[in-house]
Amino acid sequence: MKVRVWDLPLRLFHWALAVCVTVSVVTGLIGGNAMQYHYWSGYCLIALLVFRLGWGVVGSRHARFASFVYGPRAIARYVRGDDPRPPHLRLGHNPLGSLSVIALLLVVTLQVVSGLFANDEIFNQGPLASTVSSRTSALFTFYHTTIGQPLIYVLVGLHVAAIAFYAVVKHQNLVRPMLTGDIDTVAGAPAARDTWGLRLLALLLLAAGGVLAWWISTLGSVGSY
């Protein structure tokens, strides 16, 4: 039987995040005039991350952080092939996959925050760079360009590799559920709530994130993410 696992707002967030991260990476590597798009994608990422933070608290069942934050013991048992959860509750992110999700959200957040304070001392400066000392801004810039960027490459690569592994080895398509929201599972599996009321709440959260991103963009004449 098919059960709704991923609500529409979460699915849209997932693909929007993928697009914005891709745009940020590509435009950052190109530099020059492409940096304007780099800035815009950074502001979009702020709005998306604010939404995801709120959605992790008030979203549907499998979108909430409480549903996929596991302790070391649960993760170790899953790696050994000993999943203590009954089959009808094995929905959403598994204990190992949850680490990938949390790590990616954390690294993208750090990348965006560091970009707000970054300054290459030539053309590009984050809108908040002037609020900190030049030494502090240099530290943020170092993290943004030398540490954070490679971390994103690694985590995105692992994410794609995991999708390929599940498709080839375990014969599980992880992409289709993130497109349709539904998954084939056993009877009795709890479905995620995906009502229009919940979608309106998601829109309000995204709007709040958009307002914050716009306000930050007004604090500096140029930005760097």
GIRABEL-V743515 format. One line per field, one symbol per residue. ss: DSSP state (a for helix, b for strand, c for the rest). burial: I if it has 16 or more other C-alpha atoms within 10 Angstrom, else O. Layout:
ss = ???
burial = ???
This chain:
ss = cbbbcccaaaaaaaaaaaaaaaaaaaaaaacaaaaaaaaaaaaaaaaaaaaaaaaaaaccaaacaaaccccaaaaaaaacccccccaaacccccaaaaaaaaaaaaaaaaaaaaaaacbcccccbcccaaaccaaaaaaaaaaaaaaaaaaaaaaaaaaaaaaaaaaacccccaaaaaaacbbbcccccccccccaaaaaaaaaaaaaaaaaaaaaacccccccc
burial = OOIIIIIIIIIOIOOOIOOIIOIIIOIIOOOOOOIIIIIIIIIIIIIIIIIIIIIIOOIIIIIIIOIIIOOOOIIOOIOOOOIOOOOOOIIIIIIIOIOIOOOIIOIIIIIIIIIIIIIOOOOIIIIIIIOOOOOOIIOIIIIIIOOIIOIIOOIIOOIOOOOIOOOOOOOOOOOOIIOOIIIOOOOOIIIIIIOOOIIOIIOOIIIIIIOOIOOIIOOOOIIII
